[in-house]
Amino acid sequence: MWKSHFDSLYNSVPDSGVNESVPDMIDKLDDKMGWNVTVNDARNILARQKRNRSPGPNGVCMEVFMYGGLKLLIHLSLFFLHAV
């Protein structure tokens, strides 16, 4: 159910023919915006988290974030965006 929800969410907006890869676009945005939290930062932080723990009060396990893939990392870095 979770996968279906986010599959439809991620595919709800057409890509308008963008030929650039997502990592290249992220690097350009990082340079242009001066972001403090990059996708690599999010990836490194999540790699250090403990596995096999009880979910929090929201019912979401850490593994959801750890194994969520590149699109989730992009959204997490945007969530923690702080322009300089």
Biopython code that builds the backbone (N, CA, C, O; Angstrom):
import numpy as np
from Bio.PDB.StructureBuilder import StructureBuilder

atoms = [
    (1, "MET", "N", (0.829, -1.184, 0.000)),
    (1, "MET", "CA", (0.000, 0.000, 0.000)),
    (1, "MET", "C", (0.886, 1.265, 0.000)),
    (1, "MET", "O", (0.629, 2.213, -0.742)),
    (2, "TRP", "N", (1.918, 1.257, 0.838)),
    (2, "TRP", "CA", (2.823, 2.399, 0.921)),
    (2, "TRP", "C", (3.501, 2.622, -0.427)),
    (2, "TRP", "O", (3.573, 3.751, -0.913)),
    (3, "LYS", "N", (4.000, 1.538, -1.030)),
    (3, "LYS", "CA", (4.662, 1.630, -2.335)),
    (3, "LYS", "C", (3.719, 2.164, -3.395)),
    (3, "LYS", "O", (4.106, 3.020, -4.191)),
    (4, "SER", "N", (2.496, 1.676, -3.420)),
    (4, "SER", "CA", (1.519, 2.140, -4.411)),
    (4, "SER", "C", (1.233, 3.625, -4.257)),
    (4, "SER", "O", (1.146, 4.356, -5.244)),
    (5, "HIS", "N", (1.087, 4.062, -3.019)),
    (5, "HIS", "CA", (0.804, 5.479, -2.768)),
    (5, "HIS", "C", (1.931, 6.365, -3.312)),
    (5, "HIS", "O", (1.671, 7.344, -4.011)),
    (6, "PHE", "N", (3.177, 6.017, -2.989)),
    (6, "PHE", "CA", (4.283, 6.866, -3.402)),
    (6, "PHE", "C", (4.633, 6.684, -4.871)),
    (6, "PHE", "O", (5.142, 7.614, -5.496)),
    (7, "ASP", "N", (4.374, 5.507, -5.438)),
    (7, "ASP", "CA", (4.546, 5.346, -6.886)),
    (7, "ASP", "C", (3.642, 6.307, -7.636)),
    (7, "ASP", "O", (4.075, 6.960, -8.586)),
    (8, "SER", "N", (2.390, 6.396, -7.216)),
    (8, "SER", "CA", (1.470, 7.306, -7.897)),
    (8, "SER", "C", (1.843, 8.758, -7.636)),
    (8, "SER", "O", (1.684, 9.606, -8.514)),
    (9, "LEU", "N", (2.334, 9.052, -6.445)),
    (9, "LEU", "CA", (2.743, 10.412, -6.111)),
    (9, "LEU", "C", (3.940, 10.845, -6.948)),
    (9, "LEU", "O", (3.932, 11.936, -7.517)),
    (10, "TYR", "N", (4.973, 10.000, -7.031)),
    (10, "TYR", "CA", (6.175, 10.349, -7.776)),
    (10, "TYR", "C", (5.921, 10.428, -9.272)),
    (10, "TYR", "O", (6.623, 11.148, -9.982)),
    (11, "ASN", "N", (4.950, 9.715, -9.747)),
    (11, "ASN", "CA", (4.673, 9.695, -11.179)),
    (11, "ASN", "C", (3.511, 10.591, -11.566)),
    (11, "ASN", "O", (3.015, 10.501, -12.689)),
    (12, "SER", "N", (3.069, 11.450, -10.665)),
    (12, "SER", "CA", (1.920, 12.303, -10.940)),
    (12, "SER", "C", (2.280, 13.547, -11.750)),
    (12, "SER", "O", (1.395, 14.181, -12.323)),
    (13, "VAL", "N", (3.542, 13.901, -11.806)),
    (13, "VAL", "CA", (3.975, 15.097, -12.532)),
    (13, "VAL", "C", (4.876, 14.650, -13.676)),
    (13, "VAL", "O", (5.861, 13.949, -13.444)),
    (14, "PRO", "N", (4.555, 15.048, -14.921)),
    (14, "PRO", "CA", (5.410, 14.641, -16.041)),
    (14, "PRO", "C", (6.793, 15.286, -15.926)),
    (14, "PRO", "O", (6.937, 16.364, -15.349)),
    (15, "ASP", "N", (7.800, 14.621, -16.476)),
    (15, "ASP", "CA", (9.163, 15.133, -16.369)),
    (15, "ASP", "C", (9.508, 16.188, -17.409)),
    (15, "ASP", "O", (10.613, 16.730, -17.389)),
    (16, "SER", "N", (8.608, 16.484, -18.297)),
    (16, "SER", "CA", (8.760, 17.507, -19.336)),
    (16, "SER", "C", (10.010, 17.312, -20.193)),
    (16, "SER", "O", (10.612, 18.282, -20.653)),
    (17, "GLY", "N", (10.390, 16.068, -20.401)),
    (17, "GLY", "CA", (11.489, 15.771, -21.316)),
    (17, "GLY", "C", (12.866, 16.123, -20.812)),
    (17, "GLY", "O", (13.755, 16.384, -21.621)),
    (18, "VAL", "N", (13.079, 16.141, -19.532)),
    (18, "VAL", "CA", (14.388, 16.456, -18.981)),
    (18, "VAL", "C", (15.356, 15.339, -19.351)),
    (18, "VAL", "O", (15.077, 14.165, -19.111)),
    (19, "ASN", "N", (16.482, 15.703, -19.931)),
    (19, "ASN", "CA", (17.471, 14.719, -20.367)),
    (19, "ASN", "C", (18.606, 14.548, -19.371)),
    (19, "ASN", "O", (19.439, 13.654, -19.526)),
    (20, "GLU", "N", (18.645, 15.383, -18.365)),
    (20, "GLU", "CA", (19.730, 15.362, -17.401)),
    (20, "GLU", "C", (19.437, 14.325, -16.310)),
    (20, "GLU", "O", (18.283, 14.129, -15.930)),
    (21, "SER", "N", (20.472, 13.674, -15.817)),
    (21, "SER", "CA", (20.262, 12.693, -14.761)),
    (21, "SER", "C", (19.976, 13.409, -13.439)),
    (21, "SER", "O", (20.371, 14.559, -13.242)),
    (22, "VAL", "N", (19.292, 12.717, -12.550)),
    (22, "VAL", "CA", (18.936, 13.306, -11.258)),
    (22, "VAL", "C", (20.176, 13.718, -10.469)),
    (22, "VAL", "O", (20.205, 14.834, -9.950)),
    (23, "PRO", "N", (21.211, 12.864, -10.351)),
    (23, "PRO", "CA", (22.393, 13.320, -9.601)),
    (23, "PRO", "C", (23.054, 14.569, -10.185)),
    (23, "PRO", "O", (23.553, 15.408, -9.435)),
    (24, "ASP", "N", (23.064, 14.704, -11.512)),
    (24, "ASP", "CA", (23.634, 15.912, -12.118)),
    (24, "ASP", "C", (22.809, 17.145, -11.767)),
    (24, "ASP", "O", (23.363, 18.207, -11.480)),
    (25, "MET", "N", (21.488, 17.003, -11.788)),
    (25, "MET", "CA", (20.617, 18.125, -11.432)),
    (25, "MET", "C", (20.824, 18.511, -9.973)),
    (25, "MET", "O", (20.839, 19.697, -9.643)),
    (26, "ILE", "N", (20.982, 17.530, -9.104)),
    (26, "ILE", "CA", (21.182, 17.802, -7.675)),
    (26, "ILE", "C", (22.477, 18.566, -7.464)),
    (26, "ILE", "O", (22.510, 19.537, -6.708)),
    (27, "ASP", "N", (23.547, 18.134, -8.129)),
    (27, "ASP", "CA", (24.832, 18.823, -7.983)),
    (27, "ASP", "C", (24.728, 20.273, -8.426)),
    (27, "ASP", "O", (25.276, 21.158, -7.769)),
    (28, "LYS", "N", (24.037, 20.530, -9.524)),
    (28, "LYS", "CA", (23.875, 21.906, -10.015)),
    (28, "LYS", "C", (23.070, 22.734, -9.016)),
    (28, "LYS", "O", (23.417, 23.882, -8.738)),
    (29, "LEU", "N", (22.003, 22.158, -8.479)),
    (29, "LEU", "CA", (21.193, 22.886, -7.503)),
    (29, "LEU", "C", (21.974, 23.145, -6.224)),
    (29, "LEU", "O", (21.877, 24.229, -5.648)),
    (30, "ASP", "N", (22.752, 22.158, -5.772)),
    (30, "ASP", "CA", (23.578, 22.348, -4.584)),
    (30, "ASP", "C", (24.526, 23.527, -4.774)),
    (30, "ASP", "O", (24.663, 24.365, -3.883)),
    (31, "ASP", "N", (25.184, 23.594, -5.938)),
    (31, "ASP", "CA", (26.119, 24.679, -6.214)),
    (31, "ASP", "C", (25.411, 26.022, -6.300)),
    (31, "ASP", "O", (25.903, 27.026, -5.785)),
    (32, "LYS", "N", (24.263, 26.037, -6.947)),
    (32, "LYS", "CA", (23.542, 27.283, -7.175)),
    (32, "LYS", "C", (22.895, 27.829, -5.900)),
    (32, "LYS", "O", (22.934, 29.033, -5.648)),
    (33, "MET", "N", (22.306, 26.951, -5.105)),
    (33, "MET", "CA", (21.531, 27.387, -3.952)),
    (33, "MET", "C", (22.356, 27.493, -2.673)),
    (33, "MET", "O", (21.927, 28.151, -1.726)),
    (34, "GLY", "N", (23.517, 26.870, -2.622)),
    (34, "GLY", "CA", (24.297, 26.887, -1.396)),
    (34, "GLY", "C", (23.622, 26.114, -0.283)),
    (34, "GLY", "O", (23.639, 26.538, 0.873)),
    (35, "TRP", "N", (23.027, 24.983, -0.626)),
    (35, "TRP", "CA", (22.297, 24.192, 0.369)),
    (35, "TRP", "C", (23.236, 23.629, 1.411)),
    (35, "TRP", "O", (24.384, 23.288, 1.124)),
    (36, "ASN", "N", (22.732, 23.538, 2.614)),
    (36, "ASN", "CA", (23.515, 22.953, 3.688)),
    (36, "ASN", "C", (23.315, 21.444, 3.787)),
    (36, "ASN", "O", (24.210, 20.745, 4.261)),
    (37, "VAL", "N", (22.186, 20.928, 3.361)),
    (37, "VAL", "CA", (21.905, 19.494, 3.424)),
    (37, "VAL", "C", (21.802, 18.974, 1.997)),
    (37, "VAL", "O", (20.865, 19.305, 1.269)),
    (38, "THR", "N", (22.761, 18.169, 1.612)),
    (38, "THR", "CA", (22.756, 17.604, 0.274)),
    (38, "THR", "C", (22.197, 16.180, 0.324)),
    (38, "THR", "O", (21.986, 15.618, 1.398)),
    (39, "VAL", "N", (21.970, 15.626, -0.834)),
    (39, "VAL", "CA", (21.511, 14.248, -0.918)),
    (39, "VAL", "C", (22.561, 13.319, -0.327)),
    (39, "VAL", "O", (22.220, 12.352, 0.355)),
    (40, "ASN", "N", (23.832, 13.603, -0.580)),
    (40, "ASN", "CA", (24.900, 12.782, -0.001)),
    (40, "ASN", "C", (24.931, 12.884, 1.517)),
    (40, "ASN", "O", (25.211, 11.897, 2.199)),
    (41, "ASP", "N", (24.643, 14.079, 2.059)),
    (41, "ASP", "CA", (24.545, 14.231, 3.507)),
    (41, "ASP", "C", (23.443, 13.332, 4.060)),
    (41, "ASP", "O", (23.646, 12.622, 5.046)),
    (42, "ALA", "N", (22.284, 13.368, 3.423)),
    (42, "ALA", "CA", (21.163, 12.536, 3.869)),
    (42, "ALA", "C", (21.520, 11.059, 3.778)),
    (42, "ALA", "O", (21.205, 10.285, 4.682)),
    (43, "ARG", "N", (22.175, 10.667, 2.694)),
    (43, "ARG", "CA", (22.583, 9.264, 2.520)),
    (43, "ARG", "C", (23.557, 8.851, 3.620)),
    (43, "ARG", "O", (23.416, 7.771, 4.194)),
    (44, "ASN", "N", (24.540, 9.692, 3.917)),
    (44, "ASN", "CA", (25.537, 9.364, 4.941)),
    (44, "ASN", "C", (24.924, 9.279, 6.333)),
    (44, "ASN", "O", (25.280, 8.400, 7.117)),
    (45, "ILE", "N", (24.017, 10.176, 6.639)),
    (45, "ILE", "CA", (23.359, 10.168, 7.946)),
    (45, "ILE", "C", (22.507, 8.917, 8.113)),
    (45, "ILE", "O", (22.544, 8.266, 9.157)),
    (46, "LEU", "N", (21.740, 8.584, 7.076)),
    (46, "LEU", "CA", (20.887, 7.398, 7.164)),
    (46, "LEU", "C", (21.700, 6.112, 7.240)),
    (46, "LEU", "O", (21.255, 5.138, 7.847)),
    (47, "ALA", "N", (22.876, 6.094, 6.639)),
    (47, "ALA", "CA", (23.726, 4.903, 6.684)),
    (47, "ALA", "C", (24.215, 4.617, 8.101)),
    (47, "ALA", "O", (24.561, 3.480, 8.418)),
    (48, "ARG", "N", (24.245, 5.625, 8.941)),
    (48, "ARG", "CA", (24.725, 5.455, 10.321)),
    (48, "ARG", "C", (23.611, 5.107, 11.307)),
    (48, "ARG", "O", (23.891, 4.862, 12.480)),
    (49, "GLN", "N", (22.371, 5.080, 10.864)),
    (49, "GLN", "CA", (21.255, 4.807, 11.767)),
    (49, "GLN", "C", (21.184, 3.323, 12.132)),
    (49, "GLN", "O", (21.632, 2.459, 11.378)),
    (50, "LYS", "N", (20.619, 3.055, 13.291)),
    (50, "LYS", "CA", (20.489, 1.677, 13.757)),
    (50, "LYS", "C", (19.279, 1.020, 13.111)),
    (50, "LYS", "O", (18.248, 1.653, 12.886)),
    (51, "ARG", "N", (19.433, -0.267, 12.820)),
    (51, "ARG", "CA", (18.358, -1.048, 12.217)),
    (51, "ARG", "C", (17.668, -1.890, 13.285)),
    (51, "ARG", "O", (18.148, -2.017, 14.411)),
    (52, "ASN", "N", (16.532, -2.459, 12.901)),
    (52, "ASN", "CA", (15.792, -3.403, 13.749)),
    (52, "ASN", "C", (15.352, -2.792, 15.069)),
    (52, "ASN", "O", (15.429, -3.430, 16.119)),
    (53, "ARG", "N", (14.894, -1.562, 15.003)),
    (53, "ARG", "CA", (14.354, -0.887, 16.188)),
    (53, "ARG", "C", (12.851, -0.764, 16.033)),
    (53, "ARG", "O", (12.319, -0.873, 14.928)),
    (54, "SER", "N", (12.179, -0.539, 17.130)),
    (54, "SER", "CA", (10.733, -0.351, 17.088)),
    (54, "SER", "C", (10.406, 0.943, 16.366)),
    (54, "SER", "O", (11.161, 1.912, 16.443)),
    (55, "PRO", "N", (9.275, 0.961, 15.661)),
    (55, "PRO", "CA", (8.869, 2.220, 15.016)),
    (55, "PRO", "C", (8.502, 3.259, 16.062)),
    (55, "PRO", "O", (8.169, 2.932, 17.201)),
    (56, "GLY", "N", (8.570, 4.512, 15.651)),
    (56, "GLY", "CA", (8.198, 5.598, 16.540)),
    (56, "GLY", "C", (6.687, 5.719, 16.669)),
    (56, "GLY", "O", (5.954, 4.845, 16.207)),
    (57, "PRO", "N", (6.216, 6.794, 17.291)),
    (57, "PRO", "CA", (4.775, 6.973, 17.485)),
    (57, "PRO", "C", (3.999, 7.090, 16.172)),
    (57, "PRO", "O", (2.790, 6.863, 16.141)),
    (58, "ASN", "N", (4.687, 7.440, 15.101)),
    (58, "ASN", "CA", (4.018, 7.551, 13.805)),
    (58, "ASN", "C", (3.945, 6.207, 13.079)),
    (58, "ASN", "O", (3.352, 6.123, 12.004)),
    (59, "GLY", "N", (4.541, 5.152, 13.653)),
    (59, "GLY", "CA", (4.487, 3.822, 13.068)),
    (59, "GLY", "C", (5.462, 3.587, 11.924)),
    (59, "GLY", "O", (5.382, 2.560, 11.251)),
    (60, "VAL", "N", (6.385, 4.524, 11.689)),
    (60, "VAL", "CA", (7.337, 4.396, 10.582)),
    (60, "VAL", "C", (8.677, 3.914, 11.126)),
    (60, "VAL", "O", (9.244, 4.525, 12.033)),
    (61, "CYS", "N", (9.177, 2.820, 10.570)),
    (61, "CYS", "CA", (10.486, 2.288, 10.964)),
    (61, "CYS", "C", (11.597, 3.046, 10.244)),
    (61, "CYS", "O", (11.386, 3.599, 9.165)),
    (62, "MET", "N", (12.772, 3.066, 10.848)),
    (62, "MET", "CA", (13.921, 3.734, 10.244)),
    (62, "MET", "C", (14.275, 3.111, 8.895)),
    (62, "MET", "O", (14.771, 3.803, 8.006)),
    (63, "GLU", "N", (14.026, 1.813, 8.736)),
    (63, "GLU", "CA", (14.355, 1.143, 7.483)),
    (63, "GLU", "C", (13.616, 1.744, 6.293)),
    (63, "GLU", "O", (14.105, 1.670, 5.165)),
    (64, "VAL", "N", (12.469, 2.327, 6.521)),
    (64, "VAL", "CA", (11.733, 2.987, 5.437)),
    (64, "VAL", "C", (12.591, 4.088, 4.821)),
    (64, "VAL", "O", (12.646, 4.232, 3.600)),
    (65, "PHE", "N", (13.249, 4.852, 5.661)),
    (65, "PHE", "CA", (14.104, 5.929, 5.176)),
    (65, "PHE", "C", (15.421, 5.389, 4.629)),
    (65, "PHE", "O", (15.933, 5.879, 3.623)),
    (66, "MET", "N", (15.960, 4.381, 5.296)),
    (66, "MET", "CA", (17.259, 3.840, 4.907)),
    (66, "MET", "C", (17.224, 3.172, 3.540)),
    (66, "MET", "O", (18.196, 3.247, 2.789)),
    (67, "TYR", "N", (16.110, 2.519, 3.212)),
    (67, "TYR", "CA", (16.014, 1.777, 1.960)),
    (67, "TYR", "C", (15.022, 2.419, 0.988)),
    (67, "TYR", "O", (14.558, 1.770, 0.051)),
    (68, "GLY", "N", (14.701, 3.683, 1.212)),
    (68, "GLY", "CA", (13.707, 4.371, 0.393)),
    (68, "GLY", "C", (14.174, 4.754, -1.000)),
    (68, "GLY", "O", (13.345, 5.068, -1.855)),
    (69, "GLY", "N", (15.465, 4.738, -1.252)),
    (69, "GLY", "CA", (15.983, 5.030, -2.573)),
    (69, "GLY", "C", (16.315, 6.498, -2.806)),
    (69, "GLY", "O", (16.155, 7.343, -1.925)),
    (70, "LEU", "N", (16.778, 6.771, -4.009)),
    (70, "LEU", "CA", (17.264, 8.101, -4.372)),
    (70, "LEU", "C", (16.172, 9.169, -4.302)),
    (70, "LEU", "O", (16.420, 10.281, -3.834)),
    (71, "LYS", "N", (14.985, 8.841, -4.759)),
    (71, "LYS", "CA", (13.914, 9.846, -4.740)),
    (71, "LYS", "C", (13.584, 10.282, -3.314)),
    (71, "LYS", "O", (13.336, 11.462, -3.067)),
    (72, "LEU", "N", (13.581, 9.347, -2.389)),
    (72, "LEU", "CA", (13.325, 9.709, -0.997)),
    (72, "LEU", "C", (14.459, 10.565, -0.443)),
    (72, "LEU", "O", (14.208, 11.514, 0.300)),
    (73, "LEU", "N", (15.704, 10.244, -0.792)),
    (73, "LEU", "CA", (16.832, 11.057, -0.349)),
    (73, "LEU", "C", (16.718, 12.491, -0.862)),
    (73, "LEU", "O", (17.040, 13.443, -0.152)),
    (74, "ILE", "N", (16.262, 12.629, -2.092)),
    (74, "ILE", "CA", (16.068, 13.974, -2.650)),
    (74, "ILE", "C", (15.032, 14.730, -1.838)),
    (74, "ILE", "O", (15.237, 15.892, -1.488)),
    (75, "HIS", "N", (13.929, 14.078, -1.540)),
    (75, "HIS", "CA", (12.870, 14.736, -0.767)),
    (75, "HIS", "C", (13.335, 15.069, 0.649)),
    (75, "HIS", "O", (12.996, 16.128, 1.175)),
    (76, "LEU", "N", (14.098, 14.187, 1.262)),
    (76, "LEU", "CA", (14.621, 14.481, 2.594)),
    (76, "LEU", "C", (15.563, 15.677, 2.569)),
    (76, "LEU", "O", (15.502, 16.530, 3.454)),
    (77, "SER", "N", (16.431, 15.748, 1.570)),
    (77, "SER", "CA", (17.347, 16.885, 1.504)),
    (77, "SER", "C", (16.576, 18.184, 1.259)),
    (77, "SER", "O", (16.945, 19.231, 1.791)),
    (78, "LEU", "N", (15.512, 18.125, 0.461)),
    (78, "LEU", "CA", (14.686, 19.315, 0.249)),
    (78, "LEU", "C", (13.924, 19.697, 1.519)),
    (78, "LEU", "O", (13.715, 20.878, 1.797)),
    (79, "PHE", "N", (13.518, 18.693, 2.276)),
    (79, "PHE", "CA", (12.794, 18.946, 3.528)),
    (79, "PHE", "C", (13.677, 19.714, 4.504)),
    (79, "PHE", "O", (13.205, 20.610, 5.204)),
    (80, "PHE", "N", (14.940, 19.367, 4.547)),
    (80, "PHE", "CA", (15.876, 20.010, 5.476)),
    (80, "PHE", "C", (16.652, 21.146, 4.823)),
    (80, "PHE", "O", (17.716, 21.543, 5.298)),
    (81, "LEU", "N", (16.109, 21.656, 3.740)),
    (81, "LEU", "CA", (16.732, 22.740, 2.994)),
    (81, "LEU", "C", (16.905, 23.974, 3.878)),
    (81, "LEU", "O", (16.002, 24.378, 4.612)),
    (82, "HIS", "N", (18.073, 24.542, 3.781)),
    (82, "HIS", "CA", (18.340, 25.790, 4.483)),
    (82, "HIS", "C", (19.227, 26.635, 3.586)),
    (82, "HIS", "O", (20.435, 26.410, 3.514)),
    (83, "ALA", "N", (18.642, 27.593, 2.910)),
    (83, "ALA", "CA", (19.405, 28.450, 2.002)),
    (83, "ALA", "C", (20.309, 29.384, 2.796)),
    (83, "ALA", "O", (19.928, 29.907, 3.843)),
    (84, "VAL", "N", (21.498, 29.579, 2.280)),
    (84, "VAL", "CA", (22.471, 30.456, 2.944)),
    (84, "VAL", "C", (22.272, 31.868, 2.470)),
    (84, "VAL", "O", (22.988, 32.771, 2.903)),
]
sb = StructureBuilder()
sb.init_structure("model")
sb.init_model(0)
sb.init_chain("A")
sb.init_seg("    ")
for serial, (resi, resn, name, xyz) in enumerate(atoms, 1):
    if name == "N":
        sb.init_residue(resn, " ", resi, " ")
    sb.init_atom(name, np.array(xyz, "f"), 0.0, 1.0, " ", f" {name:<3s}", serial, name[0])
structure = sb.get_structure()
